[in-house]
């Protein structure tokens, strides 16, 4: 059973890495579970050319946590974050 657990954990890690890479390339549509249990549909990016220079991170002093994913939300035009393991699905069109 431990081998199956290790394989599933590795698949999650690869999926999250691929997701982060896609965010850097352009707009990604995805779903994740919020801390309160709600499911959020999002369109986000980490690509400065897409979000615009004015929206690029400015070093506001927020602590970056490795278990969280920060992204620029294209719908609400603001920065958001969520716990990486709460990523449900994603696609880049």
PDB file of N, CA, C and O in Angstrom:
ATOM      1  N   UNK A   1       0.811  -1.202   0.000  1.00  0.00           N
ATOM      2  CA  UNK A   1       0.000   0.000   0.000  1.00  0.00           C
ATOM      3  C   UNK A   1       0.850   1.260   0.000  1.00  0.00           C
ATOM      4  O   UNK A   1       0.483   2.250  -0.634  1.00  0.00           O
ATOM      5  N   UNK A   2       1.983   1.243   0.701  1.00  0.00           N
ATOM      6  CA  UNK A   2       2.826   2.429   0.752  1.00  0.00           C
ATOM      7  C   UNK A   2       3.291   2.824  -0.648  1.00  0.00           C
ATOM      8  O   UNK A   2       3.388   4.012  -0.958  1.00  0.00           O
ATOM      9  N   UNK A   3       3.581   1.825  -1.502  1.00  0.00           N
ATOM     10  CA  UNK A   3       4.012   2.141  -2.864  1.00  0.00           C
ATOM     11  C   UNK A   3       2.917   2.904  -3.611  1.00  0.00           C
ATOM     12  O   UNK A   3       3.212   3.862  -4.326  1.00  0.00           O
ATOM     13  N   UNK A   4       1.664   2.493  -3.454  1.00  0.00           N
ATOM     14  CA  UNK A   4       0.553   3.191  -4.103  1.00  0.00           C
ATOM     15  C   UNK A   4       0.447   4.618  -3.598  1.00  0.00           C
ATOM     16  O   UNK A   4       0.204   5.539  -4.378  1.00  0.00           O
ATOM     17  N   UNK A   5       0.628   4.808  -2.287  1.00  0.00           N
ATOM     18  CA  UNK A   5       0.581   6.144  -1.703  1.00  0.00           C
ATOM     19  C   UNK A   5       1.695   7.001  -2.285  1.00  0.00           C
ATOM     20  O   UNK A   5       1.461   8.150  -2.660  1.00  0.00           O
ATOM     21  N   UNK A   6       2.903   6.454  -2.364  1.00  0.00           N
ATOM     22  CA  UNK A   6       4.035   7.198  -2.911  1.00  0.00           C
ATOM     23  C   UNK A   6       3.791   7.591  -4.365  1.00  0.00           C
ATOM     24  O   UNK A   6       4.123   8.704  -4.771  1.00  0.00           O
ATOM     25  N   UNK A   7       3.219   6.690  -5.142  1.00  0.00           N
ATOM     26  CA  UNK A   7       2.932   6.964  -6.547  1.00  0.00           C
ATOM     27  C   UNK A   7       1.891   8.075  -6.656  1.00  0.00           C
ATOM     28  O   UNK A   7       2.045   8.991  -7.464  1.00  0.00           O
ATOM     29  N   UNK A   8       0.844   8.002  -5.857  1.00  0.00           N
ATOM     30  CA  UNK A   8      -0.196   9.032  -5.899  1.00  0.00           C
ATOM     31  C   UNK A   8       0.355  10.390  -5.472  1.00  0.00           C
ATOM     32  O   UNK A   8       0.011  11.408  -6.073  1.00  0.00           O
ATOM     33  N   UNK A   9       1.193  10.420  -4.460  1.00  0.00           N
ATOM     34  CA  UNK A   9       1.806  11.680  -4.024  1.00  0.00           C
ATOM     35  C   UNK A   9       2.685  12.253  -5.129  1.00  0.00           C
ATOM     36  O   UNK A   9       2.685  13.462  -5.360  1.00  0.00           O
ATOM     37  N   UNK A  10       3.423  11.404  -5.802  1.00  0.00           N
ATOM     38  CA  UNK A  10       4.297  11.861  -6.894  1.00  0.00           C
ATOM     39  C   UNK A  10       3.457  12.421  -8.048  1.00  0.00           C
ATOM     40  O   UNK A  10       3.824  13.435  -8.643  1.00  0.00           O
ATOM     41  N   UNK A  11       2.336  11.770  -8.367  1.00  0.00           N
ATOM     42  CA  UNK A  11       1.450  12.251  -9.427  1.00  0.00           C
ATOM     43  C   UNK A  11       0.910  13.634  -9.064  1.00  0.00           C
ATOM     44  O   UNK A  11       0.852  14.519  -9.917  1.00  0.00           O
ATOM     45  N   UNK A  12       0.512  13.826  -7.796  1.00  0.00           N
ATOM     46  CA  UNK A  12       0.033  15.141  -7.348  1.00  0.00           C
ATOM     47  C   UNK A  12       1.113  16.200  -7.505  1.00  0.00           C
ATOM     48  O   UNK A  12       0.844  17.303  -7.979  1.00  0.00           O
ATOM     49  N   UNK A  13       2.352  15.859  -7.101  1.00  0.00           N
ATOM     50  CA  UNK A  13       3.465  16.811  -7.195  1.00  0.00           C
ATOM     51  C   UNK A  13       3.711  17.218  -8.644  1.00  0.00           C
ATOM     52  O   UNK A  13       3.900  18.398  -8.936  1.00  0.00           O
ATOM     53  N   UNK A  14       3.709  16.245  -9.547  1.00  0.00           N
ATOM     54  CA  UNK A  14       3.935  16.535 -10.966  1.00  0.00           C
ATOM     55  C   UNK A  14       2.801  17.392 -11.508  1.00  0.00           C
ATOM     56  O   UNK A  14       3.050  18.334 -12.260  1.00  0.00           O
ATOM     57  N   UNK A  15       1.559  17.084 -11.140  1.00  0.00           N
ATOM     58  CA  UNK A  15       0.414  17.864 -11.591  1.00  0.00           C
ATOM     59  C   UNK A  15       0.528  19.316 -11.128  1.00  0.00           C
ATOM     60  O   UNK A  15       0.276  20.236 -11.907  1.00  0.00           O
ATOM     61  N   UNK A  16       0.903  19.525  -9.880  1.00  0.00           N
ATOM     62  CA  UNK A  16       1.048  20.886  -9.346  1.00  0.00           C
ATOM     63  C   UNK A  16       2.191  21.614 -10.043  1.00  0.00           C
ATOM     64  O   UNK A  16       2.069  22.798 -10.355  1.00  0.00           O
ATOM     65  N   UNK A  17       3.294  20.923 -10.289  1.00  0.00           N
ATOM     66  CA  UNK A  17       4.418  21.535 -11.005  1.00  0.00           C
ATOM     67  C   UNK A  17       4.001  21.933 -12.418  1.00  0.00           C
ATOM     68  O   UNK A  17       4.311  23.033 -12.874  1.00  0.00           O
ATOM     69  N   UNK A  18       3.302  21.041 -13.103  1.00  0.00           N
ATOM     70  CA  UNK A  18       2.821  21.355 -14.462  1.00  0.00           C
ATOM     71  C   UNK A  18       1.842  22.520 -14.440  1.00  0.00           C
ATOM     72  O   UNK A  18       1.865  23.365 -15.335  1.00  0.00           O
ATOM     73  N   UNK A  19       0.982  22.574 -13.429  1.00  0.00           N
ATOM     74  CA  UNK A  19       0.026  23.666 -13.272  1.00  0.00           C
ATOM     75  C   UNK A  19       0.768  24.997 -13.103  1.00  0.00           C
ATOM     76  O   UNK A  19       0.447  25.978 -13.774  1.00  0.00           O
ATOM     77  N   UNK A  20       1.749  25.028 -12.217  1.00  0.00           N
ATOM     78  CA  UNK A  20       2.518  26.258 -11.995  1.00  0.00           C
ATOM     79  C   UNK A  20       3.223  26.702 -13.278  1.00  0.00           C
ATOM     80  O   UNK A  20       3.253  27.891 -13.595  1.00  0.00           O
ATOM     81  N   UNK A  21       3.789  25.740 -14.015  1.00  0.00           N
ATOM     82  CA  UNK A  21       4.453  26.073 -15.278  1.00  0.00           C
ATOM     83  C   UNK A  21       3.460  26.672 -16.272  1.00  0.00           C
ATOM     84  O   UNK A  21       3.783  27.627 -16.979  1.00  0.00           O
ATOM     85  N   UNK A  22       2.255  26.111 -16.323  1.00  0.00           N
ATOM     86  CA  UNK A  22       1.215  26.631 -17.222  1.00  0.00           C
ATOM     87  C   UNK A  22       0.824  28.050 -16.831  1.00  0.00           C
ATOM     88  O   UNK A  22       0.592  28.885 -17.705  1.00  0.00           O
ATOM     89  N   UNK A  23       0.746  28.338 -15.531  1.00  0.00           N
ATOM     90  CA  UNK A  23       0.427  29.696 -15.071  1.00  0.00           C
ATOM     91  C   UNK A  23       1.458  30.701 -15.563  1.00  0.00           C
ATOM     92  O   UNK A  23       1.111  31.832 -15.906  1.00  0.00           O
ATOM     93  N   UNK A  24       2.717  30.296 -15.600  1.00  0.00           N
ATOM     94  CA  UNK A  24       3.783  31.189 -16.062  1.00  0.00           C
ATOM     95  C   UNK A  24       3.712  31.440 -17.568  1.00  0.00           C
ATOM     96  O   UNK A  24       4.210  32.457 -18.051  1.00  0.00           O
ATOM     97  N   UNK A  25       3.091  30.513 -18.316  1.00  0.00           N
ATOM     98  CA  UNK A  25       3.027  30.642 -19.773  1.00  0.00           C
ATOM     99  C   UNK A  25       1.841  31.463 -20.248  1.00  0.00           C
ATOM    100  O   UNK A  25       1.924  32.127 -21.281  1.00  0.00           O
ATOM    101  N   UNK A  26       0.726  31.427 -19.502  1.00  0.00           N
ATOM    102  CA  UNK A  26      -0.461  32.137 -19.960  1.00  0.00           C
ATOM    103  C   UNK A  26      -1.624  31.964 -18.998  1.00  0.00           C
ATOM    104  O   UNK A  26      -1.425  31.730 -17.806  1.00  0.00           O
ATOM    105  N   UNK A  27      -2.838  32.079 -19.520  1.00  0.00           N
ATOM    106  CA  UNK A  27      -4.047  31.974 -18.695  1.00  0.00           C
ATOM    107  C   UNK A  27      -4.442  30.508 -18.554  1.00  0.00           C
ATOM    108  O   UNK A  27      -4.458  29.749 -19.523  1.00  0.00           O
ATOM    109  N   UNK A  28      -4.760  30.134 -17.313  1.00  0.00           N
ATOM    110  CA  UNK A  28      -5.171  28.770 -17.003  1.00  0.00           C
ATOM    111  C   UNK A  28      -6.547  28.832 -16.341  1.00  0.00           C
ATOM    112  O   UNK A  28      -6.792  29.664 -15.468  1.00  0.00           O
ATOM    113  N   UNK A  29      -7.431  27.948 -16.765  1.00  0.00           N
ATOM    114  CA  UNK A  29      -8.734  27.799 -16.111  1.00  0.00           C
ATOM    115  C   UNK A  29      -8.613  26.630 -15.150  1.00  0.00           C
ATOM    116  O   UNK A  29      -8.108  25.568 -15.514  1.00  0.00           O
ATOM    117  N   UNK A  30      -9.085  26.828 -13.904  1.00  0.00           N
ATOM    118  CA  UNK A  30      -8.931  25.778 -12.905  1.00  0.00           C
ATOM    119  C   UNK A  30      -9.985  25.874 -11.821  1.00  0.00           C
ATOM    120  O   UNK A  30     -10.698  26.870 -11.701  1.00  0.00           O
ATOM    121  N   UNK A  31     -10.064  24.807 -11.031  1.00  0.00           N
ATOM    122  CA  UNK A  31     -10.965  24.748  -9.889  1.00  0.00           C
ATOM    123  C   UNK A  31     -10.153  24.322  -8.675  1.00  0.00           C
ATOM    124  O   UNK A  31      -9.233  23.511  -8.769  1.00  0.00           O
ATOM    125  N   UNK A  32     -10.519  24.891  -7.537  1.00  0.00           N
ATOM    126  CA  UNK A  32      -9.911  24.453  -6.286  1.00  0.00           C
ATOM    127  C   UNK A  32     -10.904  24.598  -5.151  1.00  0.00           C
ATOM    128  O   UNK A  32     -11.884  25.338  -5.247  1.00  0.00           O
ATOM    129  N   UNK A  33     -10.633  23.881  -4.080  1.00  0.00           N
ATOM    130  CA  UNK A  33     -11.487  23.954  -2.899  1.00  0.00           C
ATOM    131  C   UNK A  33     -10.922  25.008  -1.966  1.00  0.00           C
ATOM    132  O   UNK A  33      -9.756  24.951  -1.575  1.00  0.00           O
ATOM    133  N   UNK A  34     -11.768  25.978  -1.611  1.00  0.00           N
ATOM    134  CA  UNK A  34     -11.363  27.037  -0.691  1.00  0.00           C
ATOM    135  C   UNK A  34     -11.318  26.490   0.735  1.00  0.00           C
ATOM    136  O   UNK A  34     -11.832  25.405   1.006  1.00  0.00           O
ATOM    137  N   UNK A  35     -10.704  27.245   1.639  1.00  0.00           N
ATOM    138  CA  UNK A  35     -10.604  26.819   3.043  1.00  0.00           C
ATOM    139  C   UNK A  35     -11.968  26.560   3.672  1.00  0.00           C
ATOM    140  O   UNK A  35     -12.101  25.700   4.543  1.00  0.00           O
ATOM    141  N   UNK A  36     -12.988  27.310   3.228  1.00  0.00           N
ATOM    142  CA  UNK A  36     -14.326  27.149   3.802  1.00  0.00           C
ATOM    143  C   UNK A  36     -15.108  26.008   3.150  1.00  0.00           C
ATOM    144  O   UNK A  36     -16.270  25.781   3.488  1.00  0.00           O
ATOM    145  N   UNK A  37     -14.474  25.288   2.213  1.00  0.00           N
ATOM    146  CA  UNK A  37     -15.102  24.140   1.577  1.00  0.00           C
ATOM    147  C   UNK A  37     -15.766  24.434   0.248  1.00  0.00           C
ATOM    148  O   UNK A  37     -16.110  23.508  -0.486  1.00  0.00           O
ATOM    149  N   UNK A  38     -15.954  25.709  -0.077  1.00  0.00           N
ATOM    150  CA  UNK A  38     -16.563  26.071  -1.360  1.00  0.00           C
ATOM    151  C   UNK A  38     -15.600  25.734  -2.500  1.00  0.00           C
ATOM    152  O   UNK A  38     -14.382  25.728  -2.323  1.00  0.00           O
ATOM    153  N   UNK A  39     -16.175  25.455  -3.674  1.00  0.00           N
ATOM    154  CA  UNK A  39     -15.373  25.222  -4.870  1.00  0.00           C
ATOM    155  C   UNK A  39     -15.325  26.522  -5.664  1.00  0.00           C
ATOM    156  O   UNK A  39     -16.357  27.136  -5.932  1.00  0.00           O
ATOM    157  N   UNK A  40     -14.131  26.927  -6.032  1.00  0.00           N
ATOM    158  CA  UNK A  40     -13.960  28.173  -6.794  1.00  0.00           C
ATOM    159  C   UNK A  40     -13.496  27.846  -8.204  1.00  0.00           C
ATOM    160  O   UNK A  40     -12.532  27.105  -8.397  1.00  0.00           O
ATOM    161  N   UNK A  41     -14.193  28.408  -9.189  1.00  0.00           N
ATOM    162  CA  UNK A  41     -13.756  28.374 -10.580  1.00  0.00           C
ATOM    163  C   UNK A  41     -12.908  29.617 -10.798  1.00  0.00           C
ATOM    164  O   UNK A  41     -13.305  30.717 -10.417  1.00  0.00           O
ATOM    165  N   UNK A  42     -11.747  29.446 -11.407  1.00  0.00           N
ATOM    166  CA  UNK A  42     -10.853  30.595 -11.574  1.00  0.00           C
ATOM    167  C   UNK A  42     -10.201  30.593 -12.950  1.00  0.00           C
ATOM    168  O   UNK A  42     -10.072  29.558 -13.604  1.00  0.00           O
ATOM    169  N   UNK A  43      -9.798  31.781 -13.360  1.00  0.00           N
ATOM    170  CA  UNK A  43      -8.961  31.997 -14.544  1.00  0.00           C
ATOM    171  C   UNK A  43      -7.791  32.824 -14.062  1.00  0.00           C
ATOM    172  O   UNK A  43      -7.963  33.973 -13.655  1.00  0.00           O
ATOM    173  N   UNK A  44      -6.595  32.244 -14.105  1.00  0.00           N
ATOM    174  CA  UNK A  44      -5.461  32.957 -13.547  1.00  0.00           C
ATOM    175  C   UNK A  44      -4.205  32.821 -14.374  1.00  0.00           C
ATOM    176  O   UNK A  44      -4.136  32.042 -15.324  1.00  0.00           O
ATOM    177  N   UNK A  45      -3.208  33.607 -13.983  1.00  0.00           N
ATOM    178  CA  UNK A  45      -1.922  33.601 -14.670  1.00  0.00           C
ATOM    179  C   UNK A  45      -0.820  34.075 -13.724  1.00  0.00           C
ATOM    180  O   UNK A  45      -1.084  34.674 -12.682  1.00  0.00           O
ATOM    181  N   UNK A  46       0.404  33.792 -14.112  1.00  0.00           N
ATOM    182  CA  UNK A  46       1.592  34.381 -13.495  1.00  0.00           C
ATOM    183  C   UNK A  46       2.456  35.040 -14.564  1.00  0.00           C
ATOM    184  O   UNK A  46       3.599  35.416 -14.305  1.00  0.00           O
ATOM    185  N   UNK A  47       1.903  35.176 -15.762  1.00  0.00           N
ATOM    186  CA  UNK A  47       2.613  35.751 -16.889  1.00  0.00           C
ATOM    187  C   UNK A  47       2.399  37.263 -16.905  1.00  0.00           C
ATOM    188  O   UNK A  47       1.277  37.736 -17.090  1.00  0.00           O
ATOM    189  N   UNK A  48       3.468  38.009 -16.712  1.00  0.00           N
ATOM    190  CA  UNK A  48       3.382  39.473 -16.628  1.00  0.00           C
ATOM    191  C   UNK A  48       2.874  40.083 -17.927  1.00  0.00           C
ATOM    192  O   UNK A  48       2.159  41.084 -17.899  1.00  0.00           O
ATOM    193  N   UNK A  49       3.237  39.487 -19.080  1.00  0.00           N
ATOM    194  CA  UNK A  49       2.754  40.005 -20.361  1.00  0.00           C
ATOM    195  C   UNK A  49       1.236  39.903 -20.462  1.00  0.00           C
ATOM    196  O   UNK A  49       0.603  40.737 -21.110  1.00  0.00           O
ATOM    197  N   UNK A  50       0.649  38.897 -19.831  1.00  0.00           N
ATOM    198  CA  UNK A  50      -0.796  38.695 -19.871  1.00  0.00           C
ATOM    199  C   UNK A  50      -1.501  39.585 -18.848  1.00  0.00           C
ATOM    200  O   UNK A  50      -2.505  40.225 -19.163  1.00  0.00           O
ATOM    201  N   UNK A  51      -0.974  39.624 -17.626  1.00  0.00           N
ATOM    202  CA  UNK A  51      -1.632  40.391 -16.554  1.00  0.00           C
ATOM    203  C   UNK A  51      -1.372  41.884 -16.658  1.00  0.00           C
ATOM    204  O   UNK A  51      -2.135  42.687 -16.122  1.00  0.00           O
ATOM    205  N   UNK A  52      -0.311  42.255 -17.337  1.00  0.00           N
ATOM    206  CA  UNK A  52       0.061  43.661 -17.454  1.00  0.00           C
ATOM    207  C   UNK A  52       1.059  44.059 -16.380  1.00  0.00           C
ATOM    208  O   UNK A  52       0.974  43.618 -15.234  1.00  0.00           O
ATOM    209  N   UNK A  53       1.980  44.878 -16.764  1.00  0.00           N
ATOM    210  CA  UNK A  53       3.065  45.325 -15.869  1.00  0.00           C
ATOM    211  C   UNK A  53       2.534  45.966 -14.587  1.00  0.00           C
ATOM    212  O   UNK A  53       3.127  45.804 -13.520  1.00  0.00           O
ATOM    213  N   UNK A  54       1.427  46.689 -14.687  1.00  0.00           N
ATOM    214  CA  UNK A  54       0.852  47.351 -13.508  1.00  0.00           C
ATOM    215  C   UNK A  54       0.400  46.369 -12.436  1.00  0.00           C
ATOM    216  O   UNK A  54       0.318  46.723 -11.260  1.00  0.00           O
ATOM    217  N   UNK A  55       0.105  45.128 -12.842  1.00  0.00           N
ATOM    218  CA  UNK A  55      -0.386  44.123 -11.909  1.00  0.00           C
ATOM    219  C   UNK A  55       0.696  43.167 -11.419  1.00  0.00           C
ATOM    220  O   UNK A  55       0.423  42.273 -10.617  1.00  0.00           O
ATOM    221  N   UNK A  56       1.916  43.354 -11.897  1.00  0.00           N
ATOM    222  CA  UNK A  56       3.021  42.479 -11.507  1.00  0.00           C
ATOM    223  C   UNK A  56       3.264  42.585  -9.999  1.00  0.00           C
ATOM    224  O   UNK A  56       3.000  43.630  -9.405  1.00  0.00           O
ATOM    225  N   UNK A  57       3.763  41.518  -9.380  1.00  0.00           N
ATOM    226  CA  UNK A  57       4.047  41.564  -7.934  1.00  0.00           C
ATOM    227  C   UNK A  57       5.025  42.684  -7.610  1.00  0.00           C
ATOM    228  O   UNK A  57       5.969  42.946  -8.356  1.00  0.00           O
ATOM    229  N   UNK A  58       4.780  43.332  -6.489  1.00  0.00           N
ATOM    230  CA  UNK A  58       5.609  44.474  -6.107  1.00  0.00           C
ATOM    231  C   UNK A  58       6.341  44.256  -4.785  1.00  0.00           C
ATOM    232  O   UNK A  58       6.916  45.199  -4.240  1.00  0.00           O
ATOM    233  N   UNK A  59       6.331  43.044  -4.266  1.00  0.00           N
ATOM    234  CA  UNK A  59       7.009  42.789  -3.003  1.00  0.00           C
ATOM    235  C   UNK A  59       6.305  43.459  -1.845  1.00  0.00           C
ATOM    236  O   UNK A  59       6.907  44.263  -1.133  1.00  0.00           O
ATOM    237  N   UNK A  60       5.027  43.137  -1.643  1.00  0.00           N
ATOM    238  CA  UNK A  60       4.204  43.802  -0.634  1.00  0.00           C
ATOM    239  C   UNK A  60       4.490  43.327   0.784  1.00  0.00           C
ATOM    240  O   UNK A  60       3.912  43.851   1.737  1.00  0.00           O
ATOM    241  N   UNK A  61       5.371  42.345   0.940  1.00  0.00           N
ATOM    242  CA  UNK A  61       5.700  41.888   2.281  1.00  0.00           C
ATOM    243  C   UNK A  61       4.934  40.667   2.737  1.00  0.00           C
ATOM    244  O   UNK A  61       5.148  40.188   3.850  1.00  0.00           O
ATOM    245  N   UNK A  62       4.036  40.145   1.892  1.00  0.00           N
ATOM    246  CA  UNK A  62       3.324  38.921   2.254  1.00  0.00           C
ATOM    247  C   UNK A  62       4.298  37.748   2.249  1.00  0.00           C
ATOM    248  O   UNK A  62       5.118  37.605   1.341  1.00  0.00           O
ATOM    249  N   UNK A  63       4.193  36.924   3.267  1.00  0.00           N
ATOM    250  CA  UNK A  63       5.048  35.752   3.344  1.00  0.00           C
ATOM    251  C   UNK A  63       4.585  34.719   2.318  1.00  0.00           C
ATOM    252  O   UNK A  63       3.399  34.397   2.251  1.00  0.00           O
ATOM    253  N   UNK A  64       5.510  34.207   1.526  1.00  0.00           N
ATOM    254  CA  UNK A  64       5.190  33.191   0.532  1.00  0.00           C
ATOM    255  C   UNK A  64       5.370  31.827   1.186  1.00  0.00           C
ATOM    256  O   UNK A  64       6.435  31.516   1.721  1.00  0.00           O
ATOM    257  N   UNK A  65       4.320  31.022   1.136  1.00  0.00           N
ATOM    258  CA  UNK A  65       4.336  29.695   1.732  1.00  0.00           C
ATOM    259  C   UNK A  65       4.393  28.671   0.605  1.00  0.00           C
ATOM    260  O   UNK A  65       3.602  28.742  -0.336  1.00  0.00           O
ATOM    261  N   UNK A  66       5.324  27.715   0.690  1.00  0.00           N
ATOM    262  CA  UNK A  66       5.509  26.731  -0.376  1.00  0.00           C
ATOM    263  C   UNK A  66       4.272  25.893  -0.653  1.00  0.00           C
ATOM    264  O   UNK A  66       4.083  25.420  -1.774  1.00  0.00           O
ATOM    265  N   UNK A  67       3.431  25.706   0.351  1.00  0.00           N
ATOM    266  CA  UNK A  67       2.248  24.867   0.168  1.00  0.00           C
ATOM    267  C   UNK A  67       1.102  25.627  -0.493  1.00  0.00           C
ATOM    268  O   UNK A  67       0.070  25.034  -0.809  1.00  0.00           O
ATOM    269  N   UNK A  68       1.268  26.918  -0.704  1.00  0.00           N
ATOM    270  CA  UNK A  68       0.233  27.739  -1.339  1.00  0.00           C
ATOM    271  C   UNK A  68       0.642  28.086  -2.769  1.00  0.00           C
ATOM    272  O   UNK A  68       1.824  28.146  -3.105  1.00  0.00           O
ATOM    273  N   UNK A  69      -0.376  28.310  -3.595  1.00  0.00           N
ATOM    274  CA  UNK A  69      -0.152  28.773  -4.958  1.00  0.00           C
ATOM    275  C   UNK A  69      -0.758  30.161  -5.067  1.00  0.00           C
ATOM    276  O   UNK A  69      -1.954  30.340  -4.835  1.00  0.00           O
ATOM    277  N   UNK A  70       0.066  31.147  -5.421  1.00  0.00           N
ATOM    278  CA  UNK A  70      -0.410  32.514  -5.652  1.00  0.00           C
ATOM    279  C   UNK A  70      -0.601  32.685  -7.142  1.00  0.00           C
ATOM    280  O   UNK A  70       0.176  32.158  -7.939  1.00  0.00           O
ATOM    281  N   UNK A  71      -1.632  33.422  -7.523  1.00  0.00           N
ATOM    282  CA  UNK A  71      -1.896  33.670  -8.932  1.00  0.00           C
ATOM    283  C   UNK A  71      -2.636  34.994  -9.080  1.00  0.00           C
ATOM    284  O   UNK A  71      -3.261  35.484  -8.139  1.00  0.00           O
ATOM    285  N   UNK A  72      -2.552  35.556 -10.269  1.00  0.00           N
ATOM    286  CA  UNK A  72      -3.312  36.761 -10.581  1.00  0.00           C
ATOM    287  C   UNK A  72      -4.629  36.307 -11.187  1.00  0.00           C
ATOM    288  O   UNK A  72      -4.643  35.626 -12.213  1.00  0.00           O
ATOM    289  N   UNK A  73      -5.743  36.685 -10.550  1.00  0.00           N
ATOM    290  CA  UNK A  73      -7.077  36.286 -10.994  1.00  0.00           C
ATOM    291  C   UNK A  73      -7.538  37.228 -12.099  1.00  0.00           C
ATOM    292  O   UNK A  73      -7.698  38.428 -11.875  1.00  0.00           O
ATOM    293  N   UNK A  74      -7.750  36.678 -13.288  1.00  0.00           N
ATOM    294  CA  UNK A  74      -8.137  37.489 -14.448  1.00  0.00           C
ATOM    295  C   UNK A  74      -9.561  38.002 -14.334  1.00  0.00           C
ATOM    296  O   UNK A  74      -9.880  39.050 -14.896  1.00  0.00           O
ATOM    297  N   UNK A  75     -10.428  37.290 -13.619  1.00  0.00           N
ATOM    298  CA  UNK A  75     -11.820  37.716 -13.487  1.00  0.00           C
ATOM    299  C   UNK A  75     -11.971  38.869 -12.499  1.00  0.00           C
ATOM    300  O   UNK A  75     -12.644  39.856 -12.796  1.00  0.00           O
ATOM    301  N   UNK A  76     -11.354  38.750 -11.335  1.00  0.00           N
ATOM    302  CA  UNK A  76     -11.495  39.793 -10.311  1.00  0.00           C
ATOM    303  C   UNK A  76     -10.373  40.823 -10.380  1.00  0.00           C
ATOM    304  O   UNK A  76     -10.383  41.810  -9.644  1.00  0.00           O
ATOM    305  N   UNK A  77      -9.403  40.589 -11.269  1.00  0.00           N
ATOM    306  CA  UNK A  77      -8.266  41.490 -11.459  1.00  0.00           C
ATOM    307  C   UNK A  77      -7.549  41.791 -10.147  1.00  0.00           C
ATOM    308  O   UNK A  77      -7.333  42.947  -9.784  1.00  0.00           O
ATOM    309  N   UNK A  78      -7.189  40.719  -9.448  1.00  0.00           N
ATOM    310  CA  UNK A  78      -6.451  40.848  -8.198  1.00  0.00           C
ATOM    311  C   UNK A  78      -5.716  39.564  -7.886  1.00  0.00           C
ATOM    312  O   UNK A  78      -5.950  38.529  -8.510  1.00  0.00           O
ATOM    313  N   UNK A  79      -4.826  39.642  -6.913  1.00  0.00           N
ATOM    314  CA  UNK A  79      -4.035  38.488  -6.511  1.00  0.00           C
ATOM    315  C   UNK A  79      -4.812  37.613  -5.545  1.00  0.00           C
ATOM    316  O   UNK A  79      -5.499  38.117  -4.657  1.00  0.00           O
ATOM    317  N   UNK A  80      -4.705  36.308  -5.718  1.00  0.00           N
ATOM    318  CA  UNK A  80      -5.361  35.310  -4.878  1.00  0.00           C
ATOM    319  C   UNK A  80      -4.364  34.194  -4.583  1.00  0.00           C
ATOM    320  O   UNK A  80      -3.317  34.095  -5.224  1.00  0.00           O
ATOM    321  N   UNK A  81      -4.702  33.360  -3.608  1.00  0.00           N
ATOM    322  CA  UNK A  81      -3.885  32.180  -3.336  1.00  0.00           C
ATOM    323  C   UNK A  81      -4.774  31.065  -2.796  1.00  0.00           C
ATOM    324  O   UNK A  81      -5.877  31.306  -2.306  1.00  0.00           O
ATOM    325  N   UNK A  82      -4.269  29.849  -2.899  1.00  0.00           N
ATOM    326  CA  UNK A  82      -4.969  28.694  -2.357  1.00  0.00           C
ATOM    327  C   UNK A  82      -3.954  27.620  -1.999  1.00  0.00           C
ATOM    328  O   UNK A  82      -2.806  27.666  -2.441  1.00  0.00           O
ATOM    329  N   UNK A  83      -4.380  26.666  -1.206  1.00  0.00           N
ATOM    330  CA  UNK A  83      -3.518  25.570  -0.787  1.00  0.00           C
ATOM    331  C   UNK A  83      -3.345  24.623  -1.972  1.00  0.00           C
ATOM    332  O   UNK A  83      -4.330  24.160  -2.547  1.00  0.00           O
ATOM    333  N   UNK A  84      -2.103  24.336  -2.336  1.00  0.00           N
ATOM    334  CA  UNK A  84      -1.798  23.557  -3.537  1.00  0.00           C
ATOM    335  C   UNK A  84      -2.531  22.221  -3.586  1.00  0.00           C
ATOM    336  O   UNK A  84      -3.016  21.822  -4.646  1.00  0.00           O
ATOM    337  N   UNK A  85      -2.617  21.540  -2.478  1.00  0.00           N
ATOM    338  CA  UNK A  85      -3.252  20.218  -2.485  1.00  0.00           C
ATOM    339  C   UNK A  85      -4.763  20.296  -2.712  1.00  0.00           C
ATOM    340  O   UNK A  85      -5.404  19.266  -2.919  1.00  0.00           O
ATOM    341  N   UNK A  86      -5.341  21.502  -2.677  1.00  0.00           N
ATOM    342  CA  UNK A  86      -6.767  21.682  -2.923  1.00  0.00           C
ATOM    343  C   UNK A  86      -7.100  21.915  -4.399  1.00  0.00           C
ATOM    344  O   UNK A  86      -8.259  22.133  -4.752  1.00  0.00           O
ATOM    345  N   UNK A  87      -6.081  21.868  -5.254  1.00  0.00           N
ATOM    346  CA  UNK A  87      -6.310  21.981  -6.699  1.00  0.00           C
ATOM    347  C   UNK A  87      -7.117  20.762  -7.146  1.00  0.00           C
ATOM    348  O   UNK A  87      -6.733  19.623  -6.880  1.00  0.00           O
ATOM    349  N   UNK A  88      -8.235  21.010  -7.825  1.00  0.00           N
ATOM    350  CA  UNK A  88      -9.113  19.926  -8.269  1.00  0.00           C
ATOM    351  C   UNK A  88      -8.825  19.551  -9.714  1.00  0.00           C
ATOM    352  O   UNK A  88      -8.578  18.387 -10.030  1.00  0.00           O
ATOM    353  N   UNK A  89      -8.859  20.554 -10.590  1.00  0.00           N
ATOM    354  CA  UNK A  89      -8.598  20.308 -12.014  1.00  0.00           C
ATOM    355  C   UNK A  89      -8.154  21.594 -12.666  1.00  0.00           C
ATOM    356  O   UNK A  89      -8.373  22.683 -12.134  1.00  0.00           O
ATOM    357  N   UNK A  90      -7.521  21.463 -13.835  1.00  0.00           N
ATOM    358  CA  UNK A  90      -7.081  22.642 -14.555  1.00  0.00           C
ATOM    359  C   UNK A  90      -6.921  22.319 -16.036  1.00  0.00           C
ATOM    360  O   UNK A  90      -6.745  21.166 -16.431  1.00  0.00           O
ATOM    361  N   UNK A  91      -6.988  23.378 -16.838  1.00  0.00           N
ATOM    362  CA  UNK A  91      -6.707  23.246 -18.271  1.00  0.00           C
ATOM    363  C   UNK A  91      -6.209  24.589 -18.788  1.00  0.00           C
ATOM    364  O   UNK A  91      -6.620  25.650 -18.318  1.00  0.00           O
ATOM    365  N   UNK A  92      -5.325  24.516 -19.755  1.00  0.00           N
ATOM    366  CA  UNK A  92      -4.870  25.741 -20.415  1.00  0.00           C
ATOM    367  C   UNK A  92      -5.281  25.630 -21.885  1.00  0.00           C
ATOM    368  O   UNK A  92      -4.884  24.709 -22.598  1.00  0.00           O
ATOM    369  N   UNK A  93      -6.073  26.582 -22.299  1.00  0.00           N
ATOM    370  CA  UNK A  93      -6.635  26.539 -23.655  1.00  0.00           C
ATOM    371  C   UNK A  93      -5.806  27.332 -24.620  1.00  0.00           C
ATOM    372  O   UNK A  93      -6.135  27.403 -25.804  1.00  0.00           O
TER     373      UNK A  93
END
